[in-house]
Amino acid sequence: MTSVNAIIAKEIGVREAQVAAAVTLLDGGATVPFVARYRKEATGSLDDAQLRTLAERLGYLRDLEDRRATVREAIDAQGKLTADLSSAIAAAETKARLEDIYRPYKTKRRTKAQTAREAGLGPLAEALLANPSQAPAAVAARFVAVDKGVPDAEAALEGARHILIERFAEDADLVGRLREEFWRAGSAVSKVRKGKEAAGAKFADYFDWSERLARMPSHRILALFRGEKEEILDLDLAAEGEEAPAGQPGPFETAVAHRHGVADRGRPGDRWLLETVRAAWRTKLRTGIKADLRTRLFEWAEDEAVKVFAGNLKDLLLAAPAGGRATLGLDPGYRNGVKAAVVDRTGKVVAVETTYPHEPQRRWREAVQTLARLCRQHKVELIAIGNGTASRETDKLATEILAAEPDLKMAKVTVSEAGASVYSASEIASRELPDLDVSHRGAVSIARRLQDPLAELVKIDPKSIGVGQYQHDIAEGKLTRSLDATVEDAVNAVGVDVNTASPALLAQVSGLGASLAGNIVAHRDANGPFRTRTDLKKVAGLGPKTFELAAGFLRIQDGENPLDASGVHPEAYPVVRRILEATKSDIRRLIGNGAVLQTVAPERFADARFGLPTVRDILAELEKPGRDPRPAFRTATFQEGVETLSDLKPGMQLEGVVTNVAAFGAFVDIGVHQDGLVHISAMARRRIASPSEVVKAGDVVRVLVLSVDVPRKRIGLSMRLDDPIDRPTPGARPEPRPEPRPKDHRPPPRPQPSGSRPEPSSSRPEPSGALADALRRAAERGKR
């Protein structure tokens, strides 16, 4: 049997020794970020994505091994474990295959087949299958036993049929083959339930729908399952030939018959056996296969949805930070006013205010004066405006503030309010901002997430950020594990200033957790800032192993040792000292001195412990210590006068921010409180397999307005700015939109549209409407 390490190595395309080294490190308690960054020699430079895949597959395959042992023991305890069966168990590559093998030996509730065997009908079933030249009724007459519940030959034949049906349905090789054939040839078919047309309008595109199973994208599968769950749709899996007319066995029945030597050769028992095959297919095999394939469909769609969510979350977490600049955060609102909070360059709250510039109070001039005074007093450089209700009106307010204080040279930026309300009412916010009203905490969060989105967003449950597809249809545990890993990787890729980081941010550092993060902050508060990384060893509970895992990701700015502000791990400081000796330089002169560092040959400093990958990383860090992998800060400028859907006209070119990336395209905020859709066919002039090849959440893009459907709140956009907009072309289908957020959530990061629209059916008239027309045109152009 192939080893677990060998299987994983083949799957991810690396050497088995690399996998073995990584497994040893992970089993020893090392984290993925630590292994990826500081153990490259051992793993052959496996990156964090490869290590995450490795860890996931390792868990699955180890579970499979445990289940394999359980199955073998259970069958052996029954005295039925043969050499062939043991070999089949050992060769099972998936849990599904293993369960197929185990199915005949499972302890199950009493079946008709079991009752028939107890009535002595097993030999009858075997005789009829082995020798169809016998007349079934004549053979069955010999097995009549009233005292055993077999009153006549007909009852005996019925019992024998149940035995054979169970035998066929528990044939692991047959079931596996039929399952794969059904997957290859089958389709998902949905119909609207009677009387549900109005209530299920959002699923209208699936009221009469059919699509091949093997070709269905993740978002469509989840839309269909949700429609079924909400009792709007009837969903079935179907394959050609599964319902063959009587006397004409279809391909699936033929496969069952061939497997067990059943054929119509005019013998007395042939017809009875073919009827048994048909019954086995229709009552047992088909039912089980459809249930298995529904599970496979959902699990595949779930995995893809988790990947989309994690990818979008990573892009948001690693969005460009504005940096340490005094910022005014504005949380827009009408009746309850615009909440304002000023934070200094470190994120400390220095002032809060509530103004009422909009309806119903309309105290505009007072609001401008009040907020301008705050900006002057605290030397504000940036104004962060939440993107929720009254955002564009508040943007106008900010424009007047900028005009009133030209000397301050401020800039205004629209910022996602994603999860702001969740944060405001959280325990974290209560500890961080105990003296502030809940409403003002949201304004603080908006200001801080402009300064450093990563540091602020880690305080919010990733699921509250809402950048996924159908996230409430996904298994909670699977989604949480993926998102937690994404947050961990993002935080450690950037590094954390140990003297300013919040407990929430510190908790994501390799090797730490909520408890140790709290101990670090408590030590910092009691003893002042950490001066060296070595000082971290004085923190309660932070032992040698934790220090090893965390130290390289923790930064100390302006400390005693300049290396403590870099990504060089303390264990590698001796390598730096050797480099200093060789270059006859001082650490403060060498750091950042590219001219000198470019002359250093890394081969001279590699040894048995620190190989070339580590030495090259050290030299890169010395050249740009503590380098931030995030892009430079840039903002989108929304066009003046374009504030609502009715302001949009086809042909406009606008700047916007990508808010969400799905399998079928990207949603873009262009400042009208409703995101537009750039279909995948309108994203590039070349054919692309995924929108993520072109954009990611947070990107600033320029788009062309193709169509505006005000009643349905749909905007068709293109990133190809010279696309024609005036001629209808059949073809493209509108895709489902991401699901609506729970009502207590703020608009998702870089706003996401509310509501999910399933895709239309290919077996019904094409949908109409401005967006549908635009997508048809985009698809036609994409074909050229």
N, C-alpha and C positions, 0 to 999 in steps of 0.2 A: 504494500500500500504506500502511495506517495505521501511523504511527510507534509505536515501543515506548512512548515517553512518553505518547502519546495513548491507547494501549490501557490502560495502567496507570491513567491519570487517570480513564477511564471506569469501570474496575473498582472503584476505591476511592472514587469519587464526589467528585473534587476537580478543580481546574483543571489543565490541562496545564502551565502555567507553574510551578505549585507542584511538580509532579513533576520538571520539568526542573531546578529549583533544588536539590531534594533529591538528584537523581542527580549533579549537579555536585559537591555537597559530599561525598557518599559516595565518589565516584570520586577526590576529592582527599584521601581518607584520614580524613575526619571519621567519628566513631562515631555510632551511632543516639542514644544518650543525649545527646551533645553537641548534635547537630542539633536534637533535640526540645526541649532546654532553652534553648539559647543562640542559635539561629538561626531564631527564629520569624518574624522579618520576611521572611526569604528564602523560607521554605516556606509562608507563610500559616498558621503555627501547626499544622503536622502533628504529631500526637502520636507517641509511641514505637510504639504498636500499628500505626498507619498506616504508619510508616516501616519497620517490620519486614516488613509485608506487601509494601510497595513493593520493598524490597531482595530479597525472595524471588522476586517476580514478575519483577523486573529480571534476575535470574540465569537464570530459566527462559526468558524471551523472548530474551535474548542467546544462550543456547545454541541456541534455535530458529533464530535468524538465522544462526548459524554452520553449523548443520546444513542450513539452506536453501541456503546458498552451496555447501556440499559436494555436495548432491544435484544442484543445477543444473550444476555443473562436471562431475560424473560423467556425467550424461545428455548434456551437450554434447560430451564427449569421445567418445561413441559415435555422434555425428552425428545424434541423434534429438531434439534440443531444438527444438520448434516454438513458435510464438508462443502458442498456446493452452496448451501444457504449461507454458511459462514463467509465464503468468498464473496457472495453477492452483497452481504452486509458490509464487508470491508471495502468493496468497490463503490458503494453509494456515494456520489459526489454532492448530493444536496439533501436537505431535510425531507423534501417532497419524495424523492426516490426512496429514501430510507423508510418513510411511512408507508409507501406502496408495498415494500417488501414485508413490513411488519403486520400489515392489515389482516391477513388470514389468521394470525396468531394472537391478535388482541382479544382480551376478555371483553365481550360485548353482551349487550342485552339479548335476551332469548329471541332467536330468529325462527322463521318458518323452516329454513333449511336445517337448523339444529333439531327442531321438533321432528322433521322428516327422518333425519339420521337416527334419532332415538327410536323411531317407529320401524327401523330396520330397512329403510328405503335407499341407503347408500349403495348397496350392490346393484339395485335396479338402475340407478342413475349411471353407474359405471358401465353396466351391461349395454344400455341403450346407446351410450356414447361410443363404446368400443365396437359395437356390431349393429349398425343401422339396418342390416338385412332382416332383422327380427321385427315382427309386428309389435309395436309398443303395447297395445292393449293385451295381446296374448302373454307377453312377458310380465306385464304388470299384474295380471290375474294371479300369478304365483305369489304375490306379495300382499294380497288382501289379508288383513288381520283386524277384525272388528275390535278386539280387546286392546289394540294399540292405536285405535283411532283411524284405521284405514278400512272403511266399510266396503269399498269396491275398487275396481281397476282404475276408474277415473281419478279417485282420490290418491291412489298410489302414483299415477302419472303426474299429478299436480305436485306431490311431495318431491318426486324425482326432479321435476323442473326447478323447484326452489333450490335444490342442492346444486344443480348445474349452474343456475343463474349466479349463485353466490361464488361458485368456483371461478366462473368467467370474470366476475367483477373483482376478484381478489388476485388475479394474475398480474403481478407487478410489471412484467415486461409489456404485456398487452396494454395495460392502463397507461403506462408511460408513452407508448407509441401513439395511441389514440389521442391522448392529451395534446401531444405536439402537433398532430395532424389537424386537430380541431383549432388549435391556436393559429396555425398557418393559414387555414382556409376559412376560419370563422369570422363573424362580424358581430358588433354590438348593435342591437336594434331597440329603438325607443319609440313609444307612442304616448300621447297625452291621455290621461285618465278621463273618462267621461265626466263632463261638468266642471273640469278643472282648468279650462282654457283661460278664464279671466284671472283666477287666483294665481295661476302659474305663468303669467305673461312674460316674466323674465327668462323662462325656459322655452319660449315660443319657437326658437330655432331648432329645438329637439322634439317638437310635437310629432314629427314623422321623420325619423333619422336612422341612418344605417352607415356603418363604417367598419372596415377591416380591423380586426383586433391588433394585428402586428404593426399597424400603421398609426394607431391612435396616439396623439400627444397627451401629455400628462394633464394639462388643464381641462381638456375635453372629457377625459375619463372622470375626473373629479366632479365636473359639472353634471354629468349624467348620474353619477351616484348620489349627488346631493338632490337632484330632481326626484330620484326614486325615494330617497329618505324623507323628503318633504311631501310625499304622496301626490306628486304632480305627474310623474312619468312612470310608465311600466317599462322596465328594462329587461331585456333578455339577450342571451348569446345564441347565435344561430349559425349553422354551417350547411352548405349545400349538400344534400343527400342524407341529412340526419333523419328526415321524415320520408323515407322512400315508401311508395305504395305497396300494398300487400302483394306478395308474390314476386316482387322486384327488389331484392335487398340492395340497400345503398352501400356506399364505400365503407362506412363504419361497421355495419353488420357483416359485410363481406370479410373485413379484416378479422372480426371475432370468429367467424366461421372457419376461415382459413387457419387461424392460429390453433383451433382445436379439432381440425380434421373434419369439419362438417361441410357437406356438399350435397347438392340435389342431383343424385344419380338414378333416381327412380326407385330407390329401395324403400321398403315399407316404413322405416324409421326416419327417413330424410326429412319429410315434411314436419314431423314432430320436433326434430332437432333444430330445424331452421326457425320454427316458431319460438323455440326456447332461446335461440340466439337473439331474435328480435326483442323478446321480452327482457333479456339481460341488458341489451343496449338501451332500451327505452326506459326501463324502470330502475336500473342500477348504474350502469356505466355512464350513460349520458348525464344523469343527474349529478354524479360525483365529479365528473370532468368539468361540468359547467361551474360547480361550486369552487373547484380548484382554480379554474381560470379567472373567475371573478376575484378571488383572493390575489392571484398573480397580477391581474390588471391594477387592482387598487394598490398593492404594495409597490409596483413599479411607478405608478403615478405619484404615490406618496413620496418615494425616494427622490423623484425628479423635482417635486414641489419643495421638498426640504432643501435641495441643492440651490434652487432659484432663490429661496428665502435667505439662505446662508450667504449666497453671492451678493445679493443686494445689501444685506446687513453689513458685510465686510466693506463694500464700497462706501456706505454711509459712515461707518466708523473711521475709515481712513480718508475721509473727505478733507480737503485743505483747511487748516486752522487759520483764523485771522491773526492769532497770536496775542501777546500781552499788550492789549490796548484798552484804555478805558472805554466802556461800552454802555450805551443806554438801551435796555431791553423794553420793548413795547408789546404788551399782550392786548390785542385789539378787542373791542366790544362796543355794543351800542348802549343799551339801557344801563348796564352795570359799569360802563366807563372803560377807558383805556388804562390798564395798569402799567405803571412804569417802574423800572428799577435800574439804578446805576451801579455797575461793578467796576472796581479799579483794575489795573493791569494784571493783578494776581487773582482776580475773580471775587474779591471781597466785596460785599454789599456795602455801599456808602450812602445810598439814599433810595427811598421809595416814594411813590406818589400815585394818586388816582385822579385822572382828569375826565371831563365829560364833553368832548368836542362834537360828538355825533348825536343823532336822534336818541331820545326825545329832548335832551337839555340844550344841545347845540351851543355849548360854551367854547366855541372854537378859538377865539382870540385869547381867552384866558388860558386855554390849554397850550397854545403856542408859547405864550409868555412864560408859563410855569416850567415847561420842559426846556425851553431855551436857557432859562436861568440855571437849571440843573446842569445842562451841558457846559455852560460857562464856568460854573462853580467847580466842577469836577474834571474839567478839561477833557470832555468826551471826544473820542476820535471816530467811533462807529455807532450807528443807530441800527439795532436789530429789530425788525418788525415781524411779529408772528404772522403766519400765513392763513389764519382762520377767518372767522366772520369779521367783517369790517376792515380786512387787511388793506385793500386798495385805498379806502378812505383814510386809513391811518398812514398809509404811504404818502398821501398828499399832505397830511399834517407834518410828516417828517421833512418833506420838501420845503415847507414854509420855515421850519426850524433851521434848516441849512441856509436858507436865504437870509434869515434873521441874524445868523452868526457866521458870516463868511470867513472871518478871521480864524475860526477853529479848523477850517478845512476838513470838515467831517464827511463821511460817506454813509449812505443808508443801504441796508441789505435786507431783503426778505428772507426770513429763516423759518424752517419747519417748526411747527409746534408739536410735532409727533410725541405723544406720551407726556406732554407737559402737565396735563391735569392729573395723570397717573402719578407722576413724580411729586406734584404739589401736595397730594394727600398721603404720600408714602412715609414710612418710618424713617427712611434716609433723610427726606426733606425736613422732617420734624427735628431730627438731631442736628442737621446742618444749619437750619434757619428757624430756631425755636421761637424767636421773637417776631417773626413775620406772619402776616395773614396768609392763608392758603392762596388767595388770589394773587398776591404779590410774588409768591414763590414761583409761579409760572413765568412771570416776567424775568425773574432772576435766571431761570433755566434757559430762557430764550437768549438772553445776553451771553451767558456762559457757553452755550453750544456754538455760538458764532466764534468765540475766542478759541475753543478747543472742543469740537464735536465728540471726539473719542472720550475725553475725560468726563463729559456730561452725560452722554448716552449710556455709558456703562452703569449708570445709576437706575436705569429703567429696564424693566423686563423686556427683552428683545421682542417678545410676541406682541407687546403693546405698541411697537413702532410701526407695525402694519405694512411691511414691504413684501409680503409673501402672497402666494396664490392659495386660496381655499385653506387658510391655515387652521381653521376650526374643524376641518375634516381630517386633519392629520393626527396621528397618534401623538399624544402629549409628550411621552418619554422620548420618542425618536426626534421630534422637533427640538426639544429642550437640549438634548445631548449635542446636536449639531450646532445650535446657536451658541451654546456655552463654549464649544470648541472654537467657533468663529471669533467670539469676543476675546478669548484667551490668546489666540494667534495674533489678532490685531493689536492688542495691548502690548504684547511682548515684542512685536515687530517694531513698535515705536519706542518703547522704553518708558520708564516712569521716574519722575523727579520725586525721590523719597521724602523730600522736605516740604513739598507742597501738595502732594497727591491726597485725594480723599480716600477714606477707607474702602469705598466701593471700587475705586481704581486699583488700589494696592492689592485688593483681594483677587484680582485677575492675574497678578504677576505669578510666573512659574514658581511652584512650590509653596506659595502662600495660600491663604484662604481668608474667610471673614474674621476668624478668631485672631490669627497672627497679624492681619492688617490692623485690627483694632489695637493690638498690643504695640505695634510700631507707632501708631498715632499717639497712643497714651505715653509712650516713652519720649516721643518728640515733644509733646506738650509739657512733660515734666522736666526734661533735661535740655531743651532747646534743639536746634537743628543738628542733624548728623554731620560730622566733619569728615568722616571717612567711612568707606564701606565696612571696614573692620568693626566699627562701632555698632553695626547691626547685630553682631554676636551678643551684645549686652541685652538685647530685647528678650523678654521672658518668652520661653518656648521656642525660640529660633535657634535650633541646633545646627551642627555641621552639615548635615545632609540638606536641610532647608536652605542654608546659606549658599551651598554649592549650586542649588537649583535656581535661586532667586537673584544672587548678587550681580550677575552680568546684565540683568534687565533693569536694575535699580540705578538711577543716576544721582550724583551729588554735585550740584553746580557750585563753583567757587569754593570747593573744599580744599583740604590740605594736599591731596594728590590729584593732579589734572586727569589722570587715567580714570578716576572714579566718575567722571562725567562722560565717559565713553562706553562703548559696548565691549571693550576688552575685559575679559573675565579676570578677576583677581588671581586665579590659579595660573594665568599666563603672564603675569607681570614680570617674572624672571626672563621671559623671552624679550620683553621690551627693554629690560636692563641690558641684555646682551646687544641689542640693536643700538642702544645709546653708547655703549662702550665702543662698538665698531665704528660708529659715525662720529665719535668724540663730540657728542652733543649733550645738551641739557633737555630734559623732557619738555619744559615750557617753550624752548626754541624749536624742538622737533615737531611738536603737535601742530598740524596745519601747514607744515613746510613741505609742500609737494615736490619742490625741486630736489631736496635732499632725499626724500622718501622714494622718489622714482629711481634713484640710483642703487637702492638696497635690493640685493638679490635674495629672495625669500628662501632659496635652497640652502643658503649658508646658515640659516637659523632653525631649520627643521631638525627634529630629533625623534627619538623613539616615542615620546609622549605627544609632542606637538608637531604634526605633519604639515605638509605644504598648504592644505586648505586653511588650517588655523592661522598659520603665519601670514598668508595672503589676507585673511580677514583682519588680522592685527594691523597690518600696514595700511589697509583701507580705512580702518577706524582712526589711526593716527593722522591720516591725511584729512579726514573729515570727521572729527570726533562727535559721537552722539548724533550722527546724521539722521534726519527725519525722512522716512520713505514716502511721506505724504506729499502731494503736489502743492505747488504754490497757490496761494489764495486768490480766487477770482470770483466775481459775482456777475449774475445776469442783470441786464437792465431792461425792465419792462417798458413797453412803449406807452408814452403818455396818451391819454384819451382812449386806450383800449383796456377797459376795466370789467366789462361784462360780455356774455356770449353775443348779445345783440350788437356789440361794437365790432365784432369780427366780420371780415369780408374775405371771400376766396381771393387768393392772389396776394394777400398780405405776407410780408416777411417779418418775422418776429424773433426775438431772442427769448430763450426759456431755459428751464432747468429740468433735467431728466429726474423724474420722481420715482419711477418704478420700471423695472425691466422684466418682461414676461417672455414666454416662449414664442409668442406671436408678434412681438413688437415692443415699443417703449412708450411710456406715458410722459408727457412733457407739460410742466406748469408754465403757461405763458401769461399768467397774471389776471385770469378772468374767473377765478374760483372754480374752474372745472378743467381738469387736465385734458389735453388732446392726445390722440393716438397716432404714433408713427408706426404704420404696419411694417413688418419685416421686409416686405417687398419694396418699400419706399425709403429704406435706410441707407442704401448704397447702390452704386451702379453695377457692382459685381454681385454675384449670387452668394449669399451668406447662409450658414447653417443655423446661426443663433444670433439674436440681437446683441448679446454680450461681446461679440467680435467687434462691434462698432462703438457701443456706448456702455456706460455704467451709471448707476444712480449717483446723482450729484453733478454730472457733467453739464456744462453750459453749452447749449447748441443753438444754432440758428435754423429756423424751420419755415416752411411755406404752408400757408393755410390752404388746404384743398377744398374743404367743405365744412359747413356749419349746420347742424341740425338742432335748432333751439328747443323744440318740444321734447326731444329725447336727450338733450344735453350731451351731444356728441360732436366732437371736433376731429376732422380728418386732417392730418399733417403729413408733410414730407420733408426729409432732410436733403432731397435733391431739389435745389432751389429753382431750377429751370423747368420743372415738370409742368406739363400743360394741365389746366384745371377746368377746361370747358367742354370736354367731350366724354360722354358716358361710354364705359367699356365693361362688358360683362366679365365675370371671372372671380374676383377676390371675394372672400367671405369675411364679414366682421367676426372677430374673435371674442371670447368671453373676457370680461373685465375682472380684475381681482375682486374678491369678496368684500362686502361692506364691513367696516370696523364695528366693534361693539359700541353702543351708543355713548358709553362713558369715556371713549378715547378721543383725543384731539386728532385733527387731520394728520395723516401719516407723513413721514419725512418727505420733504420736497413733494408736495401733496399728491395723494393717490385718489383716483376717482372712486366714488362710492357705488357699490353694486356690481354684480358680475353678470355679464351677458353671455349666455352660451352661444356657440357658433351655429349657423343655420344648416339645415339639412340639404344634402345633395339630391334628395329624392323628392323635394317639394319646390315650388317656385322660388326663385332667388329673392332674398329680402330687398325691400326698397328703402329709400331714405338717402339723405345726403352722404352719411358716412359709408353706407353700403356702396353707393355709386363711386365714391372716392377710392375705396379699397379695390373695387373692380378695376378701376383705371390703373391703380398702382400695380395690381397683379399682372395686368396685361403688359404694362411697361416692363415689369420684371422679367417676363418671358422673352422679351426681345434681347 
